[in-house]
């Protein structure tokens, strides 16, 4: 799932080398933290958060297939 978010983010941004996805395990789920360059933050979030919401939806579908709980944070 980490690779999925990394692939999507690198496809969207102008500086793909600045994309960093870290996995933080919590008690009942896993949190994926997505870090991008400051000038690319708007591209990842999208207009009214539509891109970020689409990424979260795809992540939720992938997590359901693996029977896991995952959350996405854009830092």
PQR file of N, CA, C, O and H, with PARSE charges and radii, in Angstrom:
ATOM      1  N   UNK A   1       0.816  -1.181   0.000 -0.4000 1.5000
ATOM      2  CA  UNK A   1       0.000   0.000   0.000 -0.0000 2.0000
ATOM      3  C   UNK A   1       0.863   1.250   0.000  0.5500 1.7000
ATOM      4  O   UNK A   1       0.510   2.268  -0.594 -0.5500 1.4000
ATOM      5  N   UNK A   2       1.989   1.156   0.670 -0.4000 1.5000
ATOM      6  CA  UNK A   2       2.933   2.265   0.678 -0.0000 2.0000
ATOM      7  C   UNK A   2       3.412   2.558  -0.743  0.5500 1.7000
ATOM      8  O   UNK A   2       3.564   3.716  -1.132 -0.5500 1.4000
ATOM      9  H   UNK A   2       2.276   0.328   1.153  0.4000 1.0000
ATOM     10  N   UNK A   3       3.645   1.500  -1.503 -0.4000 1.5000
ATOM     11  CA  UNK A   3       4.116   1.654  -2.878 -0.0000 2.0000
ATOM     12  C   UNK A   3       3.052   2.299  -3.756  0.5500 1.7000
ATOM     13  O   UNK A   3       3.377   3.069  -4.660 -0.5500 1.4000
ATOM     14  H   UNK A   3       3.522   0.560  -1.187  0.4000 1.0000
ATOM     15  N   UNK A   4       1.786   1.993  -3.497 -0.4000 1.5000
ATOM     16  CA  UNK A   4       0.687   2.572  -4.261 -0.0000 2.0000
ATOM     17  C   UNK A   4       0.649   4.088  -4.088  0.5500 1.7000
ATOM     18  O   UNK A   4       0.570   4.824  -5.071 -0.5500 1.4000
ATOM     19  H   UNK A   4       1.522   1.367  -2.763  0.4000 1.0000
ATOM     20  N   UNK A   5       0.705   4.550  -2.852 -0.4000 1.5000
ATOM     21  CA  UNK A   5       0.673   5.989  -2.579 -0.0000 2.0000
ATOM     22  C   UNK A   5       1.907   6.670  -3.151  0.5500 1.7000
ATOM     23  O   UNK A   5       1.820   7.766  -3.705 -0.5500 1.4000
ATOM     24  H   UNK A   5       0.770   3.952  -2.053  0.4000 1.0000
ATOM     25  N   UNK A   6       3.047   6.021  -3.016 -0.4000 1.5000
ATOM     26  CA  UNK A   6       4.292   6.584  -3.553 -0.0000 2.0000
ATOM     27  C   UNK A   6       4.208   6.726  -5.074  0.5500 1.7000
ATOM     28  O   UNK A   6       4.622   7.746  -5.625 -0.5500 1.4000
ATOM     29  H   UNK A   6       3.118   5.130  -2.566  0.4000 1.0000
ATOM     30  N   UNK A   7       3.679   5.720  -5.747 -0.4000 1.5000
ATOM     31  CA  UNK A   7       3.548   5.750  -7.209 -0.0000 2.0000
ATOM     32  C   UNK A   7       2.607   6.872  -7.650  0.5500 1.7000
ATOM     33  O   UNK A   7       2.921   7.623  -8.574 -0.5500 1.4000
ATOM     34  H   UNK A   7       3.343   4.891  -5.300  0.4000 1.0000
ATOM     35  N   UNK A   8       1.462   6.982  -6.993 -0.4000 1.5000
ATOM     36  CA  UNK A   8       0.486   8.016  -7.357 -0.0000 2.0000
ATOM     37  C   UNK A   8       1.075   9.408  -7.125  0.5500 1.7000
ATOM     38  O   UNK A   8       0.954  10.288  -7.977 -0.5500 1.4000
ATOM     39  H   UNK A   8       1.207   6.372  -6.242  0.4000 1.0000
ATOM     40  N   UNK A   9       1.707   9.602  -5.975 -0.4000 1.5000
ATOM     41  CA  UNK A   9       2.262  10.917  -5.650 -0.0000 2.0000
ATOM     42  C   UNK A   9       3.382  11.306  -6.617  0.5500 1.7000
ATOM     43  O   UNK A   9       3.449  12.454  -7.058 -0.5500 1.4000
ATOM     44  H   UNK A   9       1.806   8.888  -5.283  0.4000 1.0000
ATOM     45  N   UNK A  10       4.248  10.369  -6.945 -0.4000 1.5000
ATOM     46  CA  UNK A  10       5.339  10.672  -7.874 -0.0000 2.0000
ATOM     47  C   UNK A  10       4.819  10.981  -9.270  0.5500 1.7000
ATOM     48  O   UNK A  10       5.465  11.716 -10.017 -0.5500 1.4000
ATOM     49  H   UNK A  10       4.194   9.437  -6.588  0.4000 1.0000
ATOM     50  N   UNK A  11       3.678  10.443  -9.631 -0.4000 1.5000
ATOM     51  CA  UNK A  11       3.083  10.712 -10.931 -0.0000 2.0000
ATOM     52  C   UNK A  11       2.481  12.112 -11.008  0.5500 1.7000
ATOM     53  O   UNK A  11       2.384  12.690 -12.091 -0.5500 1.4000
ATOM     54  H   UNK A  11       3.153   9.846  -9.024  0.4000 1.0000
ATOM     55  N   UNK A  12       2.080  12.653  -9.867 -0.4000 1.5000
ATOM     56  CA  UNK A  12       1.394  13.947  -9.831 -0.0000 2.0000
ATOM     57  C   UNK A  12       2.358  15.121  -9.701  0.5500 1.7000
ATOM     58  O   UNK A  12       2.172  16.143 -10.363 -0.5500 1.4000
ATOM     59  H   UNK A  12       2.159  12.183  -8.988  0.4000 1.0000
ATOM     60  N   UNK A  13       3.379  14.995  -8.864 -0.4000 1.5000
ATOM     61  CA  UNK A  13       4.225  16.133  -8.500 -0.0000 2.0000
ATOM     62  C   UNK A  13       5.258  16.463  -9.578  0.5500 1.7000
ATOM     63  O   UNK A  13       5.501  15.680 -10.497 -0.5500 1.4000
ATOM     64  H   UNK A  13       3.530  14.166  -8.327  0.4000 1.0000
ATOM     65  N   UNK A  14       5.857  17.649  -9.437 -0.4000 1.5000
ATOM     66  CA  UNK A  14       6.906  18.061 -10.364 -0.0000 2.0000
ATOM     67  C   UNK A  14       8.287  17.660  -9.872  0.5500 1.7000
ATOM     68  O   UNK A  14       9.230  17.586 -10.661 -0.5500 1.4000
ATOM     69  H   UNK A  14       5.660  18.285  -8.691  0.4000 1.0000
ATOM     70  N   UNK A  15       8.417  17.399  -8.571 -0.4000 1.5000
ATOM     71  CA  UNK A  15       9.683  16.963  -7.985 -0.0000 2.0000
ATOM     72  C   UNK A  15       9.499  15.584  -7.339  0.5500 1.7000
ATOM     73  O   UNK A  15       9.340  15.486  -6.123 -0.5500 1.4000
ATOM     74  H   UNK A  15       7.651  17.458  -7.931  0.4000 1.0000
ATOM     75  N   UNK A  16       9.521  14.514  -8.154 -0.4000 1.5000
ATOM     76  CA  UNK A  16       9.252  13.176  -7.601 -0.0000 2.0000
ATOM     77  C   UNK A  16      10.319  12.690  -6.630  0.5500 1.7000
ATOM     78  O   UNK A  16      10.046  11.807  -5.817 -0.5500 1.4000
ATOM     79  H   UNK A  16       9.650  14.593  -9.142  0.4000 1.0000
ATOM     80  N   UNK A  17      11.521  13.240  -6.693 -0.4000 1.5000
ATOM     81  CA  UNK A  17      12.566  12.801  -5.766 -0.0000 2.0000
ATOM     82  C   UNK A  17      12.315  13.280  -4.336  0.5500 1.7000
ATOM     83  O   UNK A  17      12.938  12.780  -3.399 -0.5500 1.4000
ATOM     84  H   UNK A  17      11.742  13.958  -7.353  0.4000 1.0000
ATOM     85  N   UNK A  18      11.409  14.241  -4.161 -0.4000 1.5000
ATOM     86  CA  UNK A  18      11.101  14.764  -2.832 -0.0000 2.0000
ATOM     87  C   UNK A  18       9.961  14.015  -2.155  0.5500 1.7000
ATOM     88  O   UNK A  18       9.614  14.328  -1.016 -0.5500 1.4000
ATOM     89  H   UNK A  18      10.903  14.647  -4.922  0.4000 1.0000
ATOM     90  N   UNK A  19       9.376  13.043  -2.825 -0.4000 1.5000
ATOM     91  CA  UNK A  19       8.250  12.289  -2.263 -0.0000 2.0000
ATOM     92  C   UNK A  19       8.779  11.250  -1.270  0.5500 1.7000
ATOM     93  O   UNK A  19       9.636  10.430  -1.600 -0.5500 1.4000
ATOM     94  H   UNK A  19       9.657  12.789  -3.750  0.4000 1.0000
ATOM     95  N   UNK A  20       8.247  11.307  -0.055 -0.4000 1.5000
ATOM     96  CA  UNK A  20       8.630  10.349   0.988 -0.0000 2.0000
ATOM     97  C   UNK A  20       7.354   9.832   1.647  0.5500 1.7000
ATOM     98  O   UNK A  20       6.516  10.608   2.106 -0.5500 1.4000
ATOM     99  H   UNK A  20       7.551  11.973   0.212  0.4000 1.0000
ATOM    100  N   UNK A  21       7.228   8.527   1.685 -0.4000 1.5000
ATOM    101  CA  UNK A  21       6.076   7.895   2.349 -0.0000 2.0000
ATOM    102  C   UNK A  21       6.616   7.046   3.489  0.5500 1.7000
ATOM    103  O   UNK A  21       7.429   6.146   3.276 -0.5500 1.4000
ATOM    104  H   UNK A  21       7.909   7.896   1.313  0.4000 1.0000
ATOM    105  N   UNK A  22       6.160   7.340   4.698 -0.4000 1.5000
ATOM    106  CA  UNK A  22       6.589   6.568   5.861 -0.0000 2.0000
ATOM    107  C   UNK A  22       5.375   5.862   6.466  0.5500 1.7000
ATOM    108  O   UNK A  22       4.261   6.387   6.464 -0.5500 1.4000
ATOM    109  H   UNK A  22       5.500   8.071   4.871  0.4000 1.0000
ATOM    110  N   UNK A  23       5.621   4.669   6.979 -0.4000 1.5000
ATOM    111  CA  UNK A  23       4.590   3.867   7.608 -0.0000 2.0000
ATOM    112  C   UNK A  23       4.720   3.978   9.117  0.5500 1.7000
ATOM    113  O   UNK A  23       5.785   3.707   9.672 -0.5500 1.4000
ATOM    114  H   UNK A  23       6.526   4.243   6.981  0.4000 1.0000
ATOM    115  N   UNK A  24       3.650   4.372   9.780 -0.4000 1.5000
ATOM    116  CA  UNK A  24       3.648   4.487  11.234 -0.0000 2.0000
ATOM    117  C   UNK A  24       2.572   3.549  11.776  0.5500 1.7000
ATOM    118  O   UNK A  24       1.381   3.818  11.620 -0.5500 1.4000
ATOM    119  H   UNK A  24       2.785   4.592   9.329  0.4000 1.0000
ATOM    120  N   UNK A  25       2.979   2.454  12.409 -0.4000 1.5000
ATOM    121  CA  UNK A  25       1.961   1.541  12.959 -0.0000 2.0000
ATOM    122  C   UNK A  25       1.327   2.140  14.223  0.5500 1.7000
ATOM    123  O   UNK A  25       2.014   2.735  15.054 -0.5500 1.4000
ATOM    124  H   UNK A  25       3.947   2.235  12.535  0.4000 1.0000
ATOM    125  N   UNK A  26       0.022   1.972  14.349 -0.4000 1.5000
ATOM    126  CA  UNK A  26      -0.670   2.382  15.572 -0.0000 2.0000
ATOM    127  C   UNK A  26      -1.389   1.162  16.133  0.5500 1.7000
ATOM    128  O   UNK A  26      -1.231   0.058  15.610 -0.5500 1.4000
ATOM    129  H   UNK A  26      -0.536   1.488  13.674  0.4000 1.0000
ATOM    130  N   UNK A  27      -2.151   1.339  17.157 -0.4000 1.5000
ATOM    131  CA  UNK A  27      -2.740   0.193  17.850 -0.0000 2.0000
ATOM    132  C   UNK A  27      -3.687  -0.623  16.975  0.5500 1.7000
ATOM    133  O   UNK A  27      -3.631  -1.852  16.994 -0.5500 1.4000
ATOM    134  H   UNK A  27      -2.279   2.235  17.582  0.4000 1.0000
ATOM    135  N   UNK A  28      -4.552   0.033  16.211 -0.4000 1.5000
ATOM    136  CA  UNK A  28      -5.522  -0.721  15.421 -0.0000 2.0000
ATOM    137  C   UNK A  28      -5.392  -0.531  13.919  0.5500 1.7000
ATOM    138  O   UNK A  28      -6.097  -1.192  13.157 -0.5500 1.4000
ATOM    139  H   UNK A  28      -4.598   1.031  16.194  0.4000 1.0000
ATOM    140  N   UNK A  29      -4.501   0.363  13.469 -0.4000 1.5000
ATOM    141  CA  UNK A  29      -4.350   0.596  12.035 -0.0000 2.0000
ATOM    142  C   UNK A  29      -2.932   1.051  11.727  0.5500 1.7000
ATOM    143  O   UNK A  29      -2.087   1.153  12.616 -0.5500 1.4000
ATOM    144  H   UNK A  29      -3.928   0.901  14.089  0.4000 1.0000
ATOM    145  N   UNK A  30      -2.691   1.320  10.459 -0.4000 1.5000
ATOM    146  CA  UNK A  30      -1.407   1.835  10.010 -0.0000 2.0000
ATOM    147  C   UNK A  30      -1.634   3.205   9.405  0.5500 1.7000
ATOM    148  O   UNK A  30      -2.588   3.412   8.656 -0.5500 1.4000
ATOM    149  H   UNK A  30      -3.378   1.237   9.737  0.4000 1.0000
ATOM    150  N   UNK A  31      -0.757   4.138   9.731 -0.4000 1.5000
ATOM    151  CA  UNK A  31      -0.849   5.493   9.189 -0.0000 2.0000
ATOM    152  C   UNK A  31       0.265   5.672   8.174  0.5500 1.7000
ATOM    153  O   UNK A  31       1.436   5.453   8.485 -0.5500 1.4000
ATOM    154  H   UNK A  31       0.019   3.970  10.340  0.4000 1.0000
ATOM    155  N   UNK A  32      -0.094   6.069   6.966 -0.4000 1.5000
ATOM    156  CA  UNK A  32       0.889   6.384   5.938 -0.0000 2.0000
ATOM    157  C   UNK A  32       1.025   7.899   5.879  0.5500 1.7000
ATOM    158  O   UNK A  32       0.048   8.610   5.643 -0.5500 1.4000
ATOM    159  H   UNK A  32      -1.045   6.248   6.713  0.4000 1.0000
ATOM    160  N   UNK A  33       2.233   8.383   6.091 -0.4000 1.5000
ATOM    161  CA  UNK A  33       2.489   9.825   6.042 -0.0000 2.0000
ATOM    162  C   UNK A  33       3.179  10.164   4.741  0.5500 1.7000
ATOM    163  O   UNK A  33       4.258   9.653   4.441 -0.5500 1.4000
ATOM    164  H   UNK A  33       3.027   7.806   6.283  0.4000 1.0000
ATOM    165  N   UNK A  34       2.549  11.030   3.973 -0.4000 1.5000
ATOM    166  CA  UNK A  34       3.059  11.436   2.675 -0.0000 2.0000
ATOM    167  C   UNK A  34       3.665  12.829   2.789  0.5500 1.7000
ATOM    168  O   UNK A  34       2.990  13.787   3.166 -0.5500 1.4000
ATOM    169  H   UNK A  34       1.673  11.445   4.217  0.4000 1.0000
ATOM    170  N   UNK A  35       4.944  12.923   2.459 -0.4000 1.5000
ATOM    171  CA  UNK A  35       5.636  14.210   2.473 -0.0000 2.0000
ATOM    172  C   UNK A  35       6.071  14.533   1.053  0.5500 1.7000
ATOM    173  O   UNK A  35       6.648  13.696   0.359 -0.5500 1.4000
ATOM    174  H   UNK A  35       5.492  12.145   2.153  0.4000 1.0000
ATOM    175  N   UNK A  36       5.785  15.764   0.630 -0.4000 1.5000
ATOM    176  CA  UNK A  36       6.185  16.234  -0.697 -0.0000 2.0000
ATOM    177  C   UNK A  36       6.828  17.605  -0.547  0.5500 1.7000
ATOM    178  O   UNK A  36       6.784  18.206   0.527 -0.5500 1.4000
ATOM    179  H   UNK A  36       5.316  16.444   1.194  0.4000 1.0000
ATOM    180  N   UNK A  37       7.420  18.091  -1.620 -0.4000 1.5000
ATOM    181  CA  UNK A  37       8.008  19.429  -1.618 -0.0000 2.0000
ATOM    182  C   UNK A  37       6.893  20.455  -1.390  0.5500 1.7000
ATOM    183  O   UNK A  37       5.758  20.238  -1.813 -0.5500 1.4000
ATOM    184  H   UNK A  37       7.456  17.603  -2.492  0.4000 1.0000
ATOM    185  N   UNK A  38       7.213  21.570  -0.725 -0.4000 1.5000
ATOM    186  CA  UNK A  38       6.177  22.573  -0.432 -0.0000 2.0000
ATOM    187  C   UNK A  38       5.443  23.091  -1.671  0.5500 1.7000
ATOM    188  O   UNK A  38       4.247  23.372  -1.601 -0.5500 1.4000
ATOM    189  H   UNK A  38       8.135  21.746  -0.381  0.4000 1.0000
ATOM    190  N   UNK A  39       6.132  23.220  -2.785 -0.4000 1.5000
ATOM    191  CA  UNK A  39       5.466  23.729  -3.986 -0.0000 2.0000
ATOM    192  C   UNK A  39       4.559  22.681  -4.638  0.5500 1.7000
ATOM    193  O   UNK A  39       3.730  23.030  -5.479 -0.5500 1.4000
ATOM    194  H   UNK A  39       7.104  22.991  -2.842  0.4000 1.0000
ATOM    195  N   UNK A  40       4.698  21.420  -4.273 -0.4000 1.5000
ATOM    196  CA  UNK A  40       3.863  20.352  -4.823 -0.0000 2.0000
ATOM    197  C   UNK A  40       2.699  19.982  -3.912  0.5500 1.7000
ATOM    198  O   UNK A  40       1.870  19.151  -4.284 -0.5500 1.4000
ATOM    199  H   UNK A  40       5.371  21.136  -3.590  0.4000 1.0000
ATOM    200  N   UNK A  41       2.621  20.573  -2.749 -0.4000 1.5000
ATOM    201  CA  UNK A  41       1.571  20.221  -1.796 -0.0000 2.0000
ATOM    202  C   UNK A  41       0.177  20.471  -2.369  0.5500 1.7000
ATOM    203  O   UNK A  41      -0.742  19.684  -2.139 -0.5500 1.4000
ATOM    204  H   UNK A  41       3.294  21.248  -2.447  0.4000 1.0000
ATOM    205  N   UNK A  42       0.022  21.552  -3.104 -0.4000 1.5000
ATOM    206  CA  UNK A  42      -1.269  21.863  -3.709 -0.0000 2.0000
ATOM    207  C   UNK A  42      -1.676  20.853  -4.765  0.5500 1.7000
ATOM    208  O   UNK A  42      -2.861  20.550  -4.909 -0.5500 1.4000
ATOM    209  H   UNK A  42       0.769  22.191  -3.291  0.4000 1.0000
ATOM    210  N   UNK A  43      -0.709  20.327  -5.507 -0.4000 1.5000
ATOM    211  CA  UNK A  43      -1.009  19.322  -6.520 -0.0000 2.0000
ATOM    212  C   UNK A  43      -1.503  18.027  -5.882  0.5500 1.7000
ATOM    213  O   UNK A  43      -2.408  17.375  -6.401 -0.5500 1.4000
ATOM    214  H   UNK A  43       0.254  20.573  -5.390  0.4000 1.0000
ATOM    215  N   UNK A  44      -0.903  17.664  -4.755 -0.4000 1.5000
ATOM    216  CA  UNK A  44      -1.282  16.412  -4.082 -0.0000 2.0000
ATOM    217  C   UNK A  44      -2.642  16.548  -3.411  0.5500 1.7000
ATOM    218  O   UNK A  44      -3.423  15.596  -3.397 -0.5500 1.4000
ATOM    219  H   UNK A  44      -0.167  18.194  -4.333  0.4000 1.0000
ATOM    220  N   UNK A  45      -2.930  17.708  -2.861 -0.4000 1.5000
ATOM    221  CA  UNK A  45      -4.223  17.913  -2.203 -0.0000 2.0000
ATOM    222  C   UNK A  45      -5.319  18.102  -3.246  0.5500 1.7000
ATOM    223  O   UNK A  45      -6.406  17.541  -3.111 -0.5500 1.4000
ATOM    224  H   UNK A  45      -2.296  18.481  -2.873  0.4000 1.0000
ATOM    225  N   UNK A  46      -5.045  18.880  -4.271 -0.4000 1.5000
ATOM    226  CA  UNK A  46      -6.024  19.085  -5.335 -0.0000 2.0000
ATOM    227  C   UNK A  46      -7.052  20.141  -4.993  0.5500 1.7000
ATOM    228  O   UNK A  46      -7.106  20.652  -3.874 -0.5500 1.4000
ATOM    229  H   UNK A  46      -4.162  19.336  -4.381  0.4000 1.0000
ATOM    230  N   UNK A  47      -7.856  20.451  -5.975 -0.4000 1.5000
ATOM    231  CA  UNK A  47      -8.895  21.472  -5.793 -0.0000 2.0000
ATOM    232  C   UNK A  47      -9.962  20.924  -4.858  0.5500 1.7000
ATOM    233  O   UNK A  47     -10.567  19.885  -5.125 -0.5500 1.4000
ATOM    234  H   UNK A  47      -7.813  20.037  -6.884  0.4000 1.0000
ATOM    235  N   UNK A  48     -10.180  21.623  -3.780 -0.4000 1.5000
ATOM    236  CA  UNK A  48     -11.132  21.239  -2.731 -0.0000 2.0000
ATOM    237  C   UNK A  48     -10.829  19.850  -2.172  0.5500 1.7000
ATOM    238  O   UNK A  48     -11.735  19.171  -1.687 -0.5500 1.4000
ATOM    239  H   UNK A  48      -9.689  22.467  -3.563  0.4000 1.0000
ATOM    240  N   UNK A  49      -9.568  19.420  -2.233 -0.4000 1.5000
ATOM    241  CA  UNK A  49      -9.157  18.151  -1.658 -0.0000 2.0000
ATOM    242  C   UNK A  49      -9.547  16.934  -2.471  0.5500 1.7000
ATOM    243  O   UNK A  49      -9.545  15.819  -1.947 -0.5500 1.4000
ATOM    244  H   UNK A  49      -8.833  19.971  -2.627  0.4000 1.0000
ATOM    245  N   UNK A  50      -9.882  17.119  -3.734 -0.4000 1.5000
ATOM    246  CA  UNK A  50     -10.365  16.006  -4.541 -0.0000 2.0000
ATOM    247  C   UNK A  50      -9.289  14.962  -4.813  0.5500 1.7000
ATOM    248  O   UNK A  50      -9.579  13.766  -4.791 -0.5500 1.4000
ATOM    249  H   UNK A  50      -9.884  18.024  -4.159  0.4000 1.0000
ATOM    250  N   UNK A  51      -8.058  15.386  -5.068 -0.4000 1.5000
ATOM    251  CA  UNK A  51      -6.982  14.426  -5.347 -0.0000 2.0000
ATOM    252  C   UNK A  51      -6.659  13.634  -4.084  0.5500 1.7000
ATOM    253  O   UNK A  51      -6.497  12.415  -4.132 -0.5500 1.4000
ATOM    254  H   UNK A  51      -7.823  16.357  -5.086  0.4000 1.0000
ATOM    255  N   UNK A  52      -6.565  14.332  -2.958 -0.4000 1.5000
ATOM    256  CA  UNK A  52      -6.288  13.650  -1.695 -0.0000 2.0000
ATOM    257  C   UNK A  52      -7.401  12.659  -1.358  0.5500 1.7000
ATOM    258  O   UNK A  52      -7.131  11.558  -0.879 -0.5500 1.4000
ATOM    259  H   UNK A  52      -6.696  15.322  -2.919  0.4000 1.0000
ATOM    260  N   UNK A  53      -8.634  13.044  -1.603 -0.4000 1.5000
ATOM    261  CA  UNK A  53      -9.760  12.145  -1.331 -0.0000 2.0000
ATOM    262  C   UNK A  53      -9.720  10.925  -2.238  0.5500 1.7000
ATOM    263  O   UNK A  53     -10.030   9.816  -1.801 -0.5500 1.4000
ATOM    264  H   UNK A  53      -8.853  13.939  -1.992  0.4000 1.0000
ATOM    265  N   UNK A  54      -9.340  11.119  -3.497 -0.4000 1.5000
ATOM    266  CA  UNK A  54      -9.237   9.982  -4.421 -0.0000 2.0000
ATOM    267  C   UNK A  54      -8.126   9.030  -3.980  0.5500 1.7000
ATOM    268  O   UNK A  54      -8.284   7.812  -4.058 -0.5500 1.4000
ATOM    269  H   UNK A  54      -9.088  12.019  -3.852  0.4000 1.0000
ATOM    270  N   UNK A  55      -7.000   9.582  -3.516 -0.4000 1.5000
ATOM    271  CA  UNK A  55      -5.910   8.740  -3.025 -0.0000 2.0000
ATOM    272  C   UNK A  55      -6.359   7.949  -1.804  0.5500 1.7000
ATOM    273  O   UNK A  55      -6.027   6.771  -1.669 -0.5500 1.4000
ATOM    274  H   UNK A  55      -6.871  10.572  -3.452  0.4000 1.0000
ATOM    275  N   UNK A  56      -7.105   8.586  -0.922 -0.4000 1.5000
ATOM    276  CA  UNK A  56      -7.605   7.892   0.269 -0.0000 2.0000
ATOM    277  C   UNK A  56      -8.587   6.785  -0.102  0.5500 1.7000
ATOM    278  O   UNK A  56      -8.595   5.725   0.525 -0.5500 1.4000
ATOM    279  H   UNK A  56      -7.374   9.542  -1.032  0.4000 1.0000
ATOM    280  N   UNK A  57      -9.409   7.025  -1.109 -0.4000 1.5000
ATOM    281  CA  UNK A  57     -10.364   6.010  -1.554 -0.0000 2.0000
ATOM    282  C   UNK A  57      -9.641   4.800  -2.121  0.5500 1.7000
ATOM    283  O   UNK A  57      -9.979   3.664  -1.788 -0.5500 1.4000
ATOM    284  H   UNK A  57      -9.402   7.886  -1.618  0.4000 1.0000
ATOM    285  N   UNK A  58      -8.645   5.032  -2.980 -0.4000 1.5000
ATOM    286  CA  UNK A  58      -7.872   3.920  -3.530 -0.0000 2.0000
ATOM    287  C   UNK A  58      -7.145   3.153  -2.433  0.5500 1.7000
ATOM    288  O   UNK A  58      -7.064   1.925  -2.476 -0.5500 1.4000
ATOM    289  H   UNK A  58      -8.371   5.954  -3.251  0.4000 1.0000
ATOM    290  N   UNK A  59      -6.619   3.873  -1.455 -0.4000 1.5000
ATOM    291  CA  UNK A  59      -5.930   3.242  -0.337 -0.0000 2.0000
ATOM    292  C   UNK A  59      -6.900   2.397   0.484  0.5500 1.7000
ATOM    293  O   UNK A  59      -6.555   1.302   0.927 -0.5500 1.4000
ATOM    294  H   UNK A  59      -6.685   4.871  -1.419  0.4000 1.0000
ATOM    295  N   UNK A  60      -8.105   2.903   0.683 -0.4000 1.5000
ATOM    296  CA  UNK A  60      -9.114   2.163   1.442 -0.0000 2.0000
ATOM    297  C   UNK A  60      -9.477   0.860   0.733  0.5500 1.7000
ATOM    298  O   UNK A  60      -9.629  -0.178   1.378 -0.5500 1.4000
ATOM    299  H   UNK A  60      -8.386   3.793   0.324  0.4000 1.0000
ATOM    300  N   UNK A  61      -9.617   0.912  -0.594 -0.4000 1.5000
ATOM    301  CA  UNK A  61      -9.941  -0.289  -1.363 -0.0000 2.0000
ATOM    302  C   UNK A  61      -8.811  -1.311  -1.266  0.5500 1.7000
ATOM    303  O   UNK A  61      -9.062  -2.502  -1.080 -0.5500 1.4000
ATOM    304  H   UNK A  61      -9.494   1.755  -1.117  0.4000 1.0000
ATOM    305  N   UNK A  62      -7.566  -0.845  -1.392 -0.4000 1.5000
ATOM    306  CA  UNK A  62      -6.416  -1.756  -1.287 -0.0000 2.0000
ATOM    307  C   UNK A  62      -6.335  -2.359   0.116  0.5500 1.7000
ATOM    308  O   UNK A  62      -5.981  -3.528   0.272 -0.5500 1.4000
ATOM    309  H   UNK A  62      -7.362   0.122  -1.543  0.4000 1.0000
ATOM    310  N   UNK A  63      -6.658  -1.569   1.128 -0.4000 1.5000
ATOM    311  CA  UNK A  63      -6.602  -2.062   2.507 -0.0000 2.0000
ATOM    312  C   UNK A  63      -7.685  -3.111   2.760  0.5500 1.7000
ATOM    313  O   UNK A  63      -7.448  -4.097   3.459 -0.5500 1.4000
ATOM    314  H   UNK A  63      -6.945  -0.620   1.002  0.4000 1.0000
ATOM    315  N   UNK A  64      -8.857  -2.899   2.198 -0.4000 1.5000
ATOM    316  CA  UNK A  64      -9.945  -3.867   2.383 -0.0000 2.0000
ATOM    317  C   UNK A  64      -9.568  -5.204   1.765  0.5500 1.7000
ATOM    318  O   UNK A  64      -9.872  -6.258   2.323 -0.5500 1.4000
ATOM    319  H   UNK A  64      -9.049  -2.099   1.631  0.4000 1.0000
ATOM    320  N   UNK A  65      -8.911  -5.163   0.622 -0.4000 1.5000
ATOM    321  CA  UNK A  65      -8.507  -6.415  -0.036 -0.0000 2.0000
ATOM    322  C   UNK A  65      -7.496  -7.186   0.803  0.5500 1.7000
ATOM    323  O   UNK A  65      -7.438  -8.413   0.731 -0.5500 1.4000
ATOM    324  H   UNK A  65      -8.664  -4.307   0.169  0.4000 1.0000
ATOM    325  N   UNK A  66      -6.689  -6.464   1.607 -0.4000 1.5000
ATOM    326  CA  UNK A  66      -5.698  -7.114   2.467 -0.0000 2.0000
ATOM    327  C   UNK A  66      -6.181  -7.247   3.905  0.5500 1.7000
ATOM    328  O   UNK A  66      -5.426  -7.661   4.785 -0.5500 1.4000
ATOM    329  H   UNK A  66      -6.737  -5.467   1.666  0.4000 1.0000
ATOM    330  N   UNK A  67      -7.431  -6.898   4.137 -0.4000 1.5000
ATOM    331  CA  UNK A  67      -8.037  -6.964   5.469 -0.0000 2.0000
ATOM    332  C   UNK A  67      -7.231  -6.188   6.501  0.5500 1.7000
ATOM    333  O   UNK A  67      -6.866  -6.715   7.552 -0.5500 1.4000
ATOM    334  H   UNK A  67      -8.045  -6.562   3.422  0.4000 1.0000
ATOM    335  N   UNK A  68      -6.959  -4.922   6.180 -0.4000 1.5000
ATOM    336  CA  UNK A  68      -6.194  -4.064   7.069 -0.0000 2.0000
ATOM    337  C   UNK A  68      -6.892  -2.701   7.159  0.5500 1.7000
ATOM    338  O   UNK A  68      -7.787  -2.391   6.372 -0.5500 1.4000
ATOM    339  H   UNK A  68      -7.256  -4.493   5.327  0.4000 1.0000
ATOM    340  N   UNK A  69      -6.466  -1.907   8.123 -0.4000 1.5000
ATOM    341  CA  UNK A  69      -6.975  -0.535   8.263 -0.0000 2.0000
ATOM    342  C   UNK A  69      -5.804   0.407   8.053  0.5500 1.7000
ATOM    343  O   UNK A  69      -4.773   0.291   8.715 -0.5500 1.4000
ATOM    344  H   UNK A  69      -5.738  -2.158   8.762  0.4000 1.0000
ATOM    345  N   UNK A  70      -5.970   1.335   7.131 -0.4000 1.5000
ATOM    346  CA  UNK A  70      -4.897   2.263   6.785 -0.0000 2.0000
ATOM    347  C   UNK A  70      -5.470   3.656   6.649  0.5500 1.7000
ATOM    348  O   UNK A  70      -6.574   3.844   6.137 -0.5500 1.4000
ATOM    349  H   UNK A  70      -6.808   1.429   6.593  0.4000 1.0000
ATOM    350  N   UNK A  71      -4.693   4.649   7.121 -0.4000 1.5000
ATOM    351  CA  UNK A  71      -5.065   6.053   6.993 -0.0000 2.0000
ATOM    352  C   UNK A  71      -3.961   6.790   6.269  0.5500 1.7000
ATOM    353  O   UNK A  71      -2.795   6.407   6.372 -0.5500 1.4000
ATOM    354  H   UNK A  71      -3.797   4.497   7.537  0.4000 1.0000
ATOM    355  N   UNK A  72      -4.304   7.848   5.531 -0.4000 1.5000
ATOM    356  CA  UNK A  72      -3.324   8.643   4.811 -0.0000 2.0000
ATOM    357  C   UNK A  72      -3.281  10.045   5.397  0.5500 1.7000
ATOM    358  O   UNK A  72      -4.308  10.713   5.516 -0.5500 1.4000
ATOM    359  H   UNK A  72      -5.251   8.159   5.448  0.4000 1.0000
ATOM    360  N   UNK A  73      -2.076  10.484   5.764 -0.4000 1.5000
ATOM    361  CA  UNK A  73      -1.855  11.858   6.228 -0.0000 2.0000
ATOM    362  C   UNK A  73      -0.912  12.532   5.251  0.5500 1.7000
ATOM    363  O   UNK A  73       0.122  11.976   4.881 -0.5500 1.4000
ATOM    364  H   UNK A  73      -1.242   9.941   5.668  0.4000 1.0000
ATOM    365  N   UNK A  74      -1.277  13.730   4.841 -0.4000 1.5000
ATOM    366  CA  UNK A  74      -0.394  14.520   3.977 -0.0000 2.0000
ATOM    367  C   UNK A  74       0.252  15.571   4.852  0.5500 1.7000
ATOM    368  O   UNK A  74      -0.419  16.451   5.390 -0.5500 1.4000
ATOM    369  H   UNK A  74      -2.117  14.182   5.142  0.4000 1.0000
ATOM    370  N   UNK A  75       1.574  15.468   4.988 -0.4000 1.5000
ATOM    371  CA  UNK A  75       2.318  16.342   5.894 -0.0000 2.0000
ATOM    372  C   UNK A  75       2.900  17.505   5.110  0.5500 1.7000
ATOM    373  O   UNK A  75       3.568  18.364   5.685 -0.5500 1.4000
ATOM    374  H   UNK A  75       2.119  14.753   4.551  0.4000 1.0000
TER
END
